[in-house]
Amino acid sequence: MEAIPDTLPLLTYLEIFSDMARKLPFKGYACVFIQHLLGSNIPLIKSIEKGGVGREDMYIIGKAYSSSIEVLKYLE
């Protein structure tokens, strides 16, 4: 079972110093993720959402041979 971290140190640092939640620098954008779906992707996706990309504008495609079942369940 793969751990899904709540945060990643670099993302926390960037969020604190950029005041991203207030400025919403990604508002109006869509985001396409084509990657290995691992636990560490979840904090990244959450940060992008905090930055203004709505869930309806996120498109996530995992690599079939390396996607974590726990991460897929979490994203559903």
N, CA and C of each residue as an Amber inpcrd file, in Angstrom:
protein
   228
   0.8510000  -1.1870000   0.0000000   0.0000000   0.0000000   0.0000000
   0.8890000   1.2400000   0.0000000   0.6360000   2.1120000  -0.9290000
   1.4510000   3.3180000  -1.0560000   0.8940000   4.4450000  -0.2000000
   1.7930000   5.1470000   0.4370000   1.3900000   6.2830000   1.2700000
   1.0840000   7.4920000   0.3910000   0.0260000   8.1960000   0.7570000
  -0.3190000   9.4430000   0.0790000  -0.0240000  10.5680000   1.0720000
   1.0540000  11.3140000   0.8370000   1.4120000  12.3790000   1.7890000
   0.4250000  13.5420000   1.7400000   0.2720000  14.2130000   2.8650000
  -0.5920000  15.3950000   2.9200000   0.0560000  16.5820000   2.2150000
   1.3630000  16.6870000   2.3550000   2.0890000  17.8150000   1.7790000
   3.4580000  17.3510000   1.2900000   4.0890000  18.2000000   0.5230000
   5.4820000  18.0170000   0.1210000   6.2200000  19.2880000   0.5220000
   7.4050000  19.1840000   1.0910000   8.0940000  20.3660000   1.6110000
   8.2420000  21.5120000   0.6120000   8.6150000  21.2350000  -0.6130000
   8.7980000  22.3090000  -1.5840000   7.4780000  22.9930000  -1.9180000
   6.4110000  22.2170000  -2.0560000   5.1070000  22.8290000  -2.3440000
   4.6490000  23.7030000  -1.1850000   4.8590000  23.2340000   0.0400000
   4.4950000  24.0310000   1.2140000   5.2650000  25.3470000   1.2170000
   6.5460000  25.2840000   0.9470000   7.3930000  26.4760000   0.8910000
   6.8800000  27.4530000  -0.1690000   6.5840000  26.9450000  -1.3500000
   6.1120000  27.8100000  -2.4370000   4.7590000  28.4380000  -2.1170000
   3.8610000  27.6680000  -1.5270000   2.5480000  28.1970000  -1.1780000
   2.6440000  29.3020000  -0.1440000   3.4900000  29.1150000   0.8530000
   3.6380000  30.1170000   1.9180000   4.1890000  31.4260000   1.3600000
   5.2150000  31.3420000   0.5380000   5.8800000  32.5530000   0.0780000
   5.2260000  33.1950000  -1.1370000   4.3640000  32.4750000  -1.8270000
   3.7180000  33.0840000  -2.9830000   2.3090000  33.5730000  -2.6530000
   1.7700000  33.1880000  -1.4910000   0.4030000  33.5330000  -1.1280000
  -0.5440000  33.1090000  -2.2420000  -0.2910000  31.9070000  -2.7530000
  -0.9840000  31.3930000  -3.9310000  -2.5000000  31.3110000  -3.7520000
  -2.9540000  30.9000000  -2.5740000  -4.3900000  30.7370000  -2.3660000
  -5.1530000  32.0410000  -2.5460000  -4.5130000  33.1590000  -2.2500000
  -5.1880000  34.4600000  -2.3910000  -5.1250000  34.9720000  -3.8220000
  -4.0060000  34.7660000  -4.4990000  -3.8020000  35.3240000  -5.8370000
  -4.3950000  34.4710000  -6.9570000  -4.5590000  33.1760000  -6.7350000
  -5.1030000  32.2480000  -7.7310000  -4.4450000  32.4200000  -9.1130000
  -3.1410000  32.1820000  -9.2010000  -2.4300000  32.4150000 -10.4600000
  -2.8390000  31.4970000 -11.6050000  -3.5130000  30.3820000 -11.2940000
  -3.9010000  29.4430000 -12.3480000  -5.3860000  29.5300000 -12.6990000
  -6.0880000  30.4950000 -12.1520000  -7.5230000  30.6410000 -12.4190000
  -7.7390000  30.8540000 -13.9170000  -8.6990000  30.1170000 -14.4670000
  -8.9980000  30.2230000 -15.8880000  -8.2030000  29.2630000 -16.7660000
  -7.3170000  28.4840000 -16.1450000  -6.5140000  27.5190000 -16.8840000
  -7.0550000  26.1060000 -16.6880000  -6.7150000  25.2360000 -17.6050000
  -6.9710000  23.8040000 -17.4660000  -5.6190000  23.1270000 -17.3080000
  -5.6250000  21.9400000 -16.7480000  -4.3740000  21.2210000 -16.5110000
  -4.5440000  19.7720000 -16.9510000  -3.6010000  19.2870000 -17.7340000
  -3.5970000  17.8940000 -18.1780000  -2.4080000  17.2020000 -17.5270000
  -2.6810000  16.1380000 -16.7910000  -1.6420000  15.3420000 -16.1470000
  -1.5300000  14.0260000 -16.9080000  -0.3810000  13.7300000 -17.4490000
  -0.1140000  12.4310000 -18.0650000   1.1570000  11.9310000 -17.3890000
   0.9860000  11.0330000 -16.4380000   2.1190000  10.6750000 -15.6030000
   1.8730000   9.3760000 -14.8480000   2.8980000   8.9190000 -14.1700000
   2.7600000   7.8040000 -13.2410000   1.9540000   8.3400000 -12.0700000
   0.8850000   7.6830000 -11.7030000   0.0610000   8.1670000 -10.5940000
   0.5640000   7.5610000  -9.2970000   1.3260000   8.3490000  -8.5860000
   1.9310000   7.9410000  -7.3230000   1.4100000   8.8320000  -6.2020000
   1.6170000   8.4010000  -4.9710000   1.1220000   9.1560000  -3.8190000
   1.5790000  10.5970000  -3.7900000   2.7950000  10.8460000  -4.2200000
   3.3220000  12.2180000  -4.1780000   2.6590000  13.1430000  -5.1930000
   1.8780000  12.6010000  -6.1230000   1.1660000  13.4420000  -7.0730000
  -0.0150000  14.1660000  -6.4250000  -0.5770000  13.5860000  -5.3880000
  -1.7750000  14.1600000  -4.7650000  -1.5060000  15.5540000  -4.1930000
  -0.4490000  15.7730000  -3.4160000  -0.1890000  17.1390000  -2.9380000
   0.0250000  18.1300000  -4.0940000   0.6430000  17.6840000  -5.1740000
   0.8330000  18.5600000  -6.3380000  -0.5160000  18.9470000  -6.9370000
  -1.3860000  17.9770000  -7.1140000  -2.7170000  18.2440000  -7.6740000
  -3.4980000  19.1810000  -6.7520000  -3.4090000  18.9560000  -5.4350000
  -4.0860000  19.8410000  -4.4730000  -3.5480000  21.2700000  -4.5600000
  -2.2430000  21.4090000  -4.7260000  -1.6390000  22.7450000  -4.8260000
  -2.0980000  23.4670000  -6.0840000  -2.1830000  22.7500000  -7.1760000
  -2.6560000  23.3600000  -8.4190000  -4.1190000  23.7870000  -8.2690000
  -4.8930000  22.9680000  -7.5650000  -6.2880000  23.3380000  -7.3020000
  -6.3590000  24.5880000  -6.4130000  -5.5170000  24.6610000  -5.3740000
  -5.4730000  25.8600000  -4.5250000  -5.0890000  27.0920000  -5.3330000
  -4.3100000  26.8710000  -6.3850000  -3.8680000  27.9720000  -7.2390000
  -4.9210000  28.4430000  -8.2210000  -6.0770000  27.7730000  -8.2690000
  -7.1670000  28.2780000  -9.0810000  -7.7050000  27.3730000 -10.1720000
  -7.0510000  26.2500000 -10.4600000  -7.5790000  25.3320000 -11.4730000
  -8.6990000  24.5240000 -10.8340000  -9.8890000  24.5820000 -11.4100000
 -11.0170000  23.8340000 -10.8790000 -10.9090000  22.3570000 -11.2090000
 -11.5200000  21.5200000 -10.3850000 -11.4810000  20.0650000 -10.6260000
 -12.0520000  19.7050000 -11.9940000 -13.0360000  20.4540000 -12.4220000
 -13.6420000  20.1800000 -13.7280000 -12.6920000  20.5100000 -14.8800000
 -11.6290000  21.2230000 -14.5880000 -10.6330000  21.5880000 -15.6020000
  -9.3320000  20.8080000 -15.4520000  -9.3770000  19.7120000 -14.6740000
  -8.2120000  18.8450000 -14.5220000  -8.4810000  17.5390000 -15.2460000
  -7.5510000  17.1380000 -16.0640000  -7.6570000  15.8990000 -16.8240000
  -6.4520000  15.0390000 -16.4590000  -6.7190000  13.8830000 -15.8750000
  -5.6470000  13.0670000 -15.3200000  -5.6190000  11.7160000 -16.0250000
  -4.4850000  11.4140000 -16.6200000  -4.2920000  10.1500000 -17.3290000
  -3.0680000   9.4790000 -16.7190000  -3.2740000   8.3070000 -16.1510000
  -2.1670000   7.5850000 -15.5350000  -1.5660000   6.5680000 -16.4840000
  -0.3220000   6.2410000 -16.2500000   0.3480000   5.1730000 -16.9800000
  -0.1940000   3.8460000 -16.4290000  -0.7340000   3.0000000 -17.2870000
  -1.3880000   1.7690000 -16.8410000  -0.4500000   0.8450000 -16.0670000
   0.8060000   0.8230000 -16.4210000   1.7430000  -0.1160000 -15.7960000
   2.3220000   0.3840000 -14.4780000   2.0650000   1.6320000 -14.1200000
   2.7000000   2.1390000 -12.9040000   1.7830000   2.9940000 -12.0300000
   0.4990000   2.9550000 -12.2550000  -0.4110000   3.7520000 -11.4340000
  -0.7650000   3.0060000 -10.1580000  -0.7260000   3.7110000  -9.0550000
  -1.0690000   3.1500000  -7.7590000  -2.5870000   3.0240000  -7.6330000
  -3.0520000   1.8600000  -7.2210000  -4.4880000   1.6280000  -7.0250000
  -5.0370000   2.5790000  -5.9590000  -4.2770000   2.8000000  -4.8850000
  -4.7240000   3.6980000  -3.8180000  -4.9040000   5.1210000  -4.3390000
  -3.9860000   5.5610000  -5.1880000  -4.0740000   6.9110000  -5.7540000
  -5.2790000   7.0050000  -6.6930000  -5.5070000   5.9970000  -7.4910000
  -6.6840000   5.9930000  -8.3800000  -7.9720000   6.0830000  -7.5750000
  -8.0630000   5.3310000  -6.5030000  -9.2580000   5.3730000  -5.6390000
  -9.4200000   6.7540000  -5.0170000  -8.3140000   7.3330000  -4.5680000
  -8.3630000   8.6700000  -3.9660000  -8.8660000   9.6970000  -4.9720000
  -8.3800000   9.6180000  -6.1990000  -8.7580000  10.5970000  -7.2200000
 -10.2120000  10.4560000  -7.6640000 -10.7450000   9.2520000  -7.5720000
 -12.1590000   9.0650000  -7.9530000 -13.0520000   9.8510000  -7.0240000
